[in-house]
Amino acid sequence: MNCSCTIYRQSSGWLIPRDPDTDWFAIIADLERMGVCNSEAAARINVPRETLRRWKEGSKPNFDDGKALLTLWLAVRKEAQLRHQFIFGVRITPAV
């Protein structure tokens, strides 16, 4: 995925967006491409579906909600990577 989102792990273990211009639309769209619909994503990070729609339209989440969305996105990407390795026997190095 080509988005402006750069993340790093703080000493506390939390994933933090480094760039204040994180492309939330791209993250949500990537989740959709990986089979996670907006309703499911919203339920998994405990926000209303309408909130997720607003983020996709350009609003910015607060710190905790943004952290939850990034954590979900990374978990889904890792799961997709492992599934690909199992099916094709090819190891993929994540771009993140």
C-alpha positions as CSV (number, residue, x, y, z in Angstrom):
1,M,0.0,0.0,0.0
2,N,1.3,3.4,-0.8
3,C,0.1,5.8,1.8
4,S,1.7,8.6,3.9
5,C,1.3,6.6,7.1
6,T,4.6,6.0,8.8
7,I,4.4,4.3,12.2
8,Y,6.9,3.4,14.8
9,R,6.8,1.5,18.1
10,Q,7.3,3.5,21.2
11,S,9.1,2.1,24.2
12,S,5.7,1.6,25.8
13,G,4.8,-0.8,22.9
14,W,2.2,1.4,21.4
15,L,2.1,2.0,17.6
16,I,2.1,5.8,17.0
17,P,1.5,7.6,13.7
18,R,4.7,9.6,13.0
19,D,3.2,11.7,10.3
20,P,0.2,13.9,11.3
21,D,-1.0,13.6,7.8
22,T,-1.8,9.9,8.0
23,D,-4.0,8.9,5.1
24,W,-6.9,7.4,7.0
25,F,-8.9,6.9,3.8
26,A,-6.1,4.7,2.4
27,I,-5.9,2.6,5.6
28,I,-9.7,2.0,5.6
29,A,-9.7,1.3,1.9
30,D,-6.9,-1.2,2.4
31,L,-8.9,-2.9,5.2
32,E,-11.9,-3.2,2.7
33,R,-9.6,-4.7,0.0
34,M,-8.5,-7.3,2.6
35,G,-12.1,-8.2,3.3
36,V,-12.8,-6.2,6.4
37,C,-16.0,-4.2,5.8
38,N,-16.6,-0.9,7.5
39,S,-19.1,-2.3,9.9
40,E,-16.7,-5.0,11.0
41,A,-13.8,-2.6,11.4
42,A,-15.9,-0.2,13.4
43,A,-17.1,-3.0,15.7
44,R,-13.6,-4.4,16.2
45,I,-12.2,-1.0,17.3
46,N,-15.4,-0.1,19.2
47,V,-16.5,3.0,17.3
48,P,-19.8,3.7,15.5
49,R,-19.8,2.9,11.8
50,E,-20.6,6.5,11.1
51,T,-17.4,7.6,12.7
52,L,-15.4,5.3,10.4
53,R,-17.2,6.8,7.4
54,R,-16.3,10.3,8.6
55,W,-12.6,9.4,8.9
56,K,-12.7,8.0,5.4
57,E,-14.2,11.3,4.2
58,G,-11.3,13.3,5.8
59,S,-11.9,13.7,9.5
60,K,-9.1,12.7,11.8
61,P,-9.6,10.2,14.7
62,N,-8.5,11.0,18.2
63,F,-5.2,9.4,19.4
64,D,-6.8,6.3,20.9
65,D,-9.1,5.6,18.0
66,G,-6.3,6.2,15.5
67,K,-4.1,3.8,17.4
68,A,-6.8,1.2,17.4
69,L,-7.4,1.5,13.7
70,L,-3.7,1.3,12.9
71,T,-3.4,-1.8,15.2
72,L,-6.3,-3.5,13.4
73,W,-4.8,-2.6,10.0
74,L,-1.5,-4.1,11.0
75,A,-3.1,-7.3,12.4
76,V,-5.2,-7.8,9.2
77,R,-2.1,-7.2,7.0
78,K,-0.1,-9.7,9.0
79,E,-2.9,-12.3,8.8
80,A,-3.1,-11.8,5.0
81,Q,0.6,-12.2,4.8
82,L,0.6,-15.4,6.7
83,R,-2.4,-16.7,4.6
84,H,-0.4,-15.9,1.5
85,Q,2.6,-17.7,2.8
86,F,0.5,-20.8,3.6
87,I,-1.2,-20.9,0.2
88,F,1.7,-20.1,-2.0
89,G,4.7,-21.0,0.1
90,V,6.2,-17.6,-0.6
91,R,7.5,-15.3,2.1
92,I,6.5,-11.6,1.6
93,T,8.4,-8.9,3.3
94,P,6.0,-6.2,4.5
95,A,6.5,-2.7,3.2
96,V,5.7,-1.2,6.6
